[in-house]
């Protein structure tokens, strides 16, 4: 991954190097998607991920993925990563999101309680070619656009607009001062203004997203997930989606942490934080623990939530501990430089996100060896229901996503060389639109393969959960 230092060549020279790279990797080379004759079976790739997961939860994952091709795309980053590795590469590395589909963006609060819009999922983050994220975003736009009932012409326009906006943003960032690139972020208010100009229908959806995020405070989360038992706050029981620690099956308890091991995990987590945040958390005490299911592709990974109580009345927060495995990108890129998968997720998020949760940290299970990263649960976070947007609103949303993606890549890669390679973005935009259209076809075929696998009994799915 490129880092700007005083030893690097001038930006003008690096931009020229990017232009010259087009001779080796033409823009047109990014247009093709033709599955290799030896392409791995997508269902087998998904099932390989299941081996280390909580087995009774895995059918829920497939029940959520089978709902639609877009739901399948959301849960199959492992499949698309294998496919992207066979496509032409510029070799210009950034810290990738690794799963940059259009539903992995949203609003959340900064430590100053200000709402911003940005990438919000980093389970697969890893260094790799910048265009992999861009191709996944464009493909997700076409798949979702088809589900919205848009014409192929409209879907192509949407895919093109992603690359054109990415090119414009990367060009601006390539000229900006280094600290300005690092500080740049997208305010939620600016997103609302953009939708105000483009679509009245979408504007209402954005206002709903922002309004919901403002009310999704720790207090609201506590009210939803906990109740009072004998004068003490405890997690409610809603199996299989939310199961308090004390109710876990005996066979699961044998594999999971005891109370004393939880204390060890807590200590490890605190050691991963800056000193001032360690001191903050010493003002809280652990009150309860539960296993919680969320997401699509991550269902089946171990995800805990911990209730922490402070010293004041109704003074409590909920932290999430989510299992982290190897990135789906690792088989096709350089080996991770971090000591644990959870540290990779946390540091990748800090590198690429404009502002991050102050409680991001990690630990490693003493007995199981599972890696977990920590963060706040549902604290002023919101996402947009893209399947209900009209064409203008959808395009505005995609352009905002592309802006955030370019900013993330510019922070961790060589913006000047990338911008030089892209140029004005017209040729590359058409090429990636071709790829996105072809890969949307592939996603629909893979989704149908999952439907058939469930019908044949090869895969078990539980729907409606």
C-alpha positions in Angstrom: 0.0 0.0 0.0 1.5 3.4 -1.0 2.3 5.9 1.6 3.2 9.5 0.9 6.6 10.5 2.3 9.2 13.1 1.6 11.0 10.5 -0.4 8.2 10.0 -3.0 8.4 11.6 -6.4 6.6 14.8 -7.0 2.8 14.5 -7.6 3.2 15.6 -11.2 5.5 12.8 -11.9 3.4 10.2 -10.2 0.4 11.4 -12.1 2.4 10.9 -15.3 3.3 7.4 -14.1 -0.4 6.7 -13.7 -1.0 7.8 -17.3 1.8 5.5 -18.6 0.3 2.6 -16.7 -2.7 2.7 -19.1 -0.4 1.2 -21.7 0.2 -1.9 -19.6 -3.4 -2.1 -18.2 -5.7 -0.4 -20.7 -9.0 1.0 -19.4 -10.8 -1.3 -21.7 -9.3 -4.4 -20.0 -11.5 -3.7 -17.0 -14.7 -4.3 -19.0 -14.6 -8.0 -19.3 -16.1 -10.6 -17.0 -15.9 -14.1 -18.2 -15.9 -16.9 -15.6 -12.9 -19.0 -15.7 -13.5 -22.7 -16.7 -12.0 -23.6 -13.3 -14.0 -21.0 -11.4 -14.7 -22.4 -7.9 -18.2 -23.4 -7.2 -19.8 -20.4 -5.3 -21.8 -22.6 -3.0 -18.7 -24.5 -2.0 -16.9 -21.3 -1.3 -19.7 -20.2 1.0 -19.8 -23.5 2.8 -16.1 -23.5 3.4 -16.7 -20.3 5.5 -19.3 -22.2 7.5 -16.9 -24.7 9.0 -15.8 -22.4 11.8 -19.2 -20.8 12.5 -21.9 -21.5 15.0 -23.6 -24.3 13.1 -27.2 -23.8 14.3 -27.1 -20.2 13.1 -25.8 -20.9 9.5 -29.2 -21.7 8.1 -30.3 -18.2 9.0 -27.5 -16.8 6.8 -28.7 -18.8 3.8 -32.3 -17.8 4.6 -31.3 -14.2 4.3 -29.1 -14.6 1.2 -31.8 -16.5 -0.8 -34.3 -13.6 -0.6 -32.9 -11.9 -3.7 -29.8 -11.6 -6.0 -28.9 -8.4 -4.1 -29.1 -10.2 -0.7 -26.9 -12.9 -2.2 -24.4 -10.4 -3.3 -24.3 -8.9 0.2 -23.5 -12.2 1.7 -21.0 -13.5 -0.9 -17.9 -11.3 -0.7 -15.9 -14.5 -0.6 -17.2 -15.4 -4.1 -16.6 -12.0 -5.7 -13.1 -11.7 -4.2 -12.2 -14.9 -5.9 -13.6 -13.6 -9.2 -11.9 -10.2 -8.9 -8.6 -11.9 -8.4 -8.8 -13.2 -12.0 -9.4 -9.8 -13.5 -6.7 -7.3 -14.8 -5.1 -5.3 -12.0 -3.4 -1.9 -12.0 -1.2 -3.1 -9.0 -1.9 0.3 -7.3 -2.7 -0.7 -3.7 -4.9 1.0 -1.1 -6.5 -0.2 2.1 -9.6 -1.8 0.6 -13.0 -2.0 2.3 -13.1 -5.4 0.8 -16.9 -5.5 0.7 -17.8 -2.1 -0.8 -21.4 -2.9 -1.9 -23.9 0.0 -1.7 -25.5 -1.1 1.6 -22.2 -1.0 3.5 -22.4 2.8 3.6 -24.4 4.9 6.1 -24.6 7.6 8.7 -23.1 7.5 12.2 -22.1 9.9 14.9 -18.6 11.2 15.4 -17.3 11.5 19.0 -18.5 15.1 18.9 -22.1 13.7 18.2 -22.1 15.0 14.6 -23.6 12.8 11.9 -21.4 11.9 9.0 -21.8 9.6 6.0 -19.2 7.0 5.2 -18.2 3.4 4.8 -19.4 1.4 7.8 -18.3 -2.3 7.3 -14.7 -3.4 7.5 -14.7 -7.1 8.2 -12.9 -7.8 4.9 -10.6 -4.8 4.9 -7.2 -5.5 3.5 -4.6 -3.9 1.1 -5.3 -4.6 -2.5 -5.9 -3.0 -5.9 -8.2 0.1 -5.6 -10.4 -1.0 -8.6 -11.7 -4.1 -6.8 -13.7 -1.9 -4.4 -15.0 0.2 -7.3 -16.0 -2.8 -9.3 -17.9 -4.3 -6.3 -19.8 -1.0 -5.8 -20.7 -0.7 -9.4 -21.9 -4.4 -9.6 -24.0 -3.9 -6.5 -25.6 -0.9 -8.1 -26.7 -2.8 -11.2 -28.0 -5.8 -9.2 -30.0 -3.4 -6.9 -31.1 -1.3 -9.8 -32.6 -4.4 -11.5 -34.5 -5.2 -8.3 -35.8 -1.6 -8.3 -37.2 -2.2 -11.8 -34.9 0.2 -13.6 -34.2 -0.4 -17.3 -30.8 -1.7 -18.4 -30.1 1.8 -19.9 -30.7 3.4 -16.5 -28.6 0.8 -14.7 -25.7 1.5 -17.0 -26.0 5.2 -16.4 -25.9 4.5 -12.6 -22.8 2.3 -13.0 -21.1 4.9 -15.1 -21.9 7.7 -12.6 -20.1 5.8 -9.8 -16.7 5.7 -11.7 -17.1 9.3 -13.0 -17.7 10.6 -9.5 -14.9 8.5 -8.1 -12.6 9.9 -10.8 -13.7 13.5 -10.0 -13.2 13.1 -6.3 -9.9 11.3 -6.6 -8.7 14.1 -9.0 -9.5 16.7 -6.4 -7.9 14.7 -3.6 -4.8 14.2 -5.6 -4.3 18.0 -5.7 -5.3 18.6 -2.1 -3.0 19.2 0.8 -2.1 16.0 2.7 -3.9 17.0 6.0 -6.9 18.2 4.0 -7.3 14.7 2.5 -7.1 13.2 6.0 -9.6 15.6 7.5 -12.1 15.4 4.6 -15.5 13.9 5.5 -19.0 14.0 4.2 -21.5 15.6 6.6 -25.0 14.1 6.8 -26.4 17.6 6.3 -24.6 17.9 2.9 -26.1 14.5 1.9 -29.6 15.8 2.7 -28.9 18.9 0.6 -27.8 16.8 -2.3 -31.0 14.7 -2.2 -33.0 17.9 -1.8 -31.8 18.9 -5.2 -32.2 15.6 -6.9 -35.4 13.8 -5.7 -38.2 14.7 -3.4 -39.1 11.0 -2.8 -35.5 10.2 -2.0 -35.2 13.3 0.2 -37.9 11.9 2.5 -36.0 8.6 2.7 -32.8 10.4 3.7 -34.6 12.5 6.2 -36.0 9.3 7.7 -32.5 7.7 7.8 -31.0 10.8 9.5 -33.9 11.2 11.9 -33.7 7.5 12.9 -30.0 7.8 13.5 -30.5 10.7 15.8 -32.9 8.7 17.9 -30.9 5.5 17.9 -29.0 6.5 21.0 -27.6 4.2 23.7 -30.7 4.9 25.7 -33.0 3.7 22.9 -30.8 0.6 22.4 -31.0 -0.2 26.1 -34.7 0.1 26.1 -35.0 -2.3 23.1 -32.5 -5.0 24.2 -32.7 -5.0 28.0 -35.2 -5.1 30.9 -35.0 -4.9 34.6 -34.8 -8.2 36.6 -34.8 -8.0 40.4 -33.7 -4.4 40.2 -30.8 -5.1 37.8 -30.7 -4.4 34.0 -30.3 -7.6 32.0 -30.5 -8.5 28.3 -33.9 -9.8 27.1 -34.1 -13.3 25.6 -35.2 -13.6 22.0 -33.6 -16.8 20.7 -32.1 -17.4 18.2 -31.3 -13.8 17.5 -30.5 -12.7 21.1 -29.6 -15.2 23.8 -28.3 -14.2 27.2 -25.1 -15.9 28.3 -26.7 -17.8 31.1 -29.2 -19.4 28.7 -26.7 -20.8 26.1 -26.8 -24.5 25.4 -24.4 -26.6 27.4 -22.6 -27.8 24.3 -22.0 -24.2 23.4 -20.9 -23.3 26.9 -18.2 -25.9 26.6 -16.7 -23.9 23.7 -17.3 -20.4 24.9 -15.8 -18.2 27.6 -16.4 -18.6 31.3 -16.9 -15.6 33.5 -13.2 -15.5 34.5 -12.2 -15.8 30.8 -14.5 -12.8 30.1 -12.4 -10.8 32.6 -9.3 -11.8 30.7 -10.8 -10.7 27.4 -11.9 -7.4 28.9 -8.3 -6.8 30.1 -6.9 -7.6 26.6 -9.5 -5.3 25.0 -8.6 -2.4 27.4 -4.9 -2.8 26.5 -5.7 -2.3 22.8 -7.2 1.2 23.6 -5.5 4.5 24.1 -4.9 5.4 27.7 -7.7 8.0 28.0 -10.3 5.5 26.7 -9.0 2.8 29.1 -9.6 5.3 31.9 -13.0 6.1 30.7 -14.1 2.4 30.6 -12.8 1.8 34.1 -15.8 3.9 35.2 -18.1 1.1 34.0 -18.5 -2.5 35.3 -19.7 -5.5 33.4 -23.3 -6.4 34.0 -24.4 -8.9 31.4 -23.5 -10.7 28.2 -25.5 -12.1 25.3 -25.0 -13.8 21.9 -26.6 -11.7 19.1 -27.2 -12.4 15.4 -27.0 -9.6 12.9 -26.2 -8.9 9.2 -26.3 -11.2 6.3 -23.0 -12.8 5.3 -21.7 -12.6 8.8 -24.5 -14.6 10.4 -22.9 -17.6 12.2 -19.8 -15.8 13.3 -19.7 -15.3 17.0 -21.1 -11.9 17.9 -21.4 -10.9 21.6 -22.9 -7.8 23.2 -21.8 -6.7 26.6 -23.8 -4.5 29.0 -21.7 -2.1 31.0 -23.1 0.0 33.8 -21.7 3.3 35.0 -22.1 5.1 38.4 -25.2 7.2 37.7 -28.8 6.2 37.4 -29.7 4.7 34.0 -26.0 5.0 33.1 -25.2 2.1 30.8 -23.7 1.4 27.4 -23.6 -1.7 25.2 -20.4 -2.8 23.4 -20.4 -5.4 20.6 -17.6 -8.0 20.3 -17.7 -9.4 16.8 -15.6 -12.4 15.6 -13.1 -11.5 12.9 -11.6 -14.1 10.6 -9.2 -13.8 7.7 -10.2 -11.4 5.1 -11.7 -12.9 1.9 -9.0 -11.0 0.1 -6.1 -12.6 1.8 -5.7 -15.6 -0.6 -5.2 -13.2 -3.5 -3.1 -10.4 -1.9 -0.2 -10.0 0.4 -0.4 -11.7 3.8 -1.8 -9.4 6.6 0.9 -7.5 8.6 -1.2 -7.5 11.7 -1.0 -10.0 14.6 -4.7 -10.8 14.6 -7.6 -10.6 12.2 -9.4 -8.3 14.7 -6.5 -5.9 14.8 -6.6 -5.9 11.0 -10.3 -4.9 11.0 -9.8 -2.1 13.6 -6.7 -0.6 12.1 -8.2 -0.9 8.6 -11.2 1.0 9.8 -9.1 3.7 11.4 -7.1 4.1 8.3 -10.0 4.5 5.9 -12.9 5.9 7.8 -13.0 9.7 8.2 -13.8 9.3 11.9 -14.2 6.1 14.0 -15.9 4.8 17.1 -13.8 5.7 20.1 -14.3 2.2 21.6 -12.8 0.3 18.6 -10.4 -2.3 20.0 -9.7 -6.0 19.9 -8.8 -9.2 21.9 -8.1 -12.8 21.3 -9.9 -15.6 23.0 -7.6 -17.4 25.4 -9.0 -20.9 24.8 -10.7 -20.8 21.4 -8.2 -18.5 19.8 -11.0 -16.6 18.1 -10.3 -13.0 17.3 -12.8 -10.3 18.3 -13.1 -6.6 17.6 -15.1 -4.3 19.8 -17.3 -1.3 19.1 -20.4 0.5 20.3 -23.7 -1.1 19.3 -26.1 0.9 17.2 -25.0 4.3 18.6 -26.6 6.9 16.3 -26.2 4.8 13.1 -28.5 4.7 10.1 -28.7 3.2 6.6 -30.8 4.0 3.6 -33.3 1.5 2.1 -31.9 1.8 -1.4 -34.4 -0.6 -2.9 -37.1 2.1 -2.6 -35.3 4.9 -4.3 -36.2 6.4 -7.6 -33.6 6.8 -10.4 -32.4 10.3 -9.4 -32.3 9.5 -5.7 -30.4 6.3 -6.4 -27.8 8.0 -8.6 -27.3 10.7 -5.9 -26.8 8.0 -3.3 -24.2 6.2 -5.5 -22.3 9.4 -6.1 -22.0 10.1 -2.4 -20.8 6.5 -1.9 -18.2 6.9 -4.6 -17.0 10.1 -3.0 -16.5 8.3 0.3 -14.8 5.4 -1.4 -12.3 7.7 -3.2 -11.6 9.6 0.0 -10.9 6.2 1.8 -8.5 5.2 -1.0 -6.8 8.6 -1.2 -6.0 8.3 2.6 -4.1 5.1 2.2 -2.9 5.0 -1.4 -1.2 7.2 -4.0 -4.0 9.5 -5.2 -1.9 11.2 -7.8 -0.9 7.9 -9.6 -4.5 6.6 -9.3 -5.9 9.8 -10.7 -3.3 9.8 -13.5 -4.4 6.3 -14.5 -8.1 7.1 -14.4 -7.8 10.5 -16.2 -11.2 12.1 -16.8 -12.9 8.8 -16.1 -15.0 8.4 -19.3 -13.3 5.4 -20.8 -12.8 3.6 -17.5 -16.4 4.4 -16.5 -17.8 2.6 -19.6 -15.5 -0.3 -19.0 -16.5 -0.8 -15.4 -20.2 -0.4 -16.4 -19.6 -3.3 -18.8 -18.1 -5.4 -16.0 -20.9 -4.4 -13.6 -23.6 -5.5 -16.1 -21.9 -8.8 -16.8 -21.2 -9.5 -13.1 -24.8 -8.7 -12.2 -25.7 -11.6 -14.6 -23.2 -13.8 -12.8 -24.7 -12.8 -9.4 -28.2 -13.8 -10.6 -26.9 -17.1 -11.8 -25.1 -17.7 -8.5 -28.2 -16.8 -6.6 -30.2 -19.3 -8.6 -27.5 -21.9 -7.8 -28.2 -21.2 -4.1 -32.0 -21.6 -4.7 -31.3 -25.0 -6.3 -28.9 -26.0 -3.5 -31.6 -25.3 -0.9 -34.3 -27.2 -2.9 -32.0 -30.2 -3.3 -31.1 -30.3 0.4 -27.4 -29.5 -0.2 -27.9 -26.3 1.8 -30.3 -25.8 4.7 -32.0 -22.4 5.0 -34.3 -20.8 7.6 -36.2 -17.9 6.1 -38.0 -15.1 7.8 -35.6 -14.8 10.7 
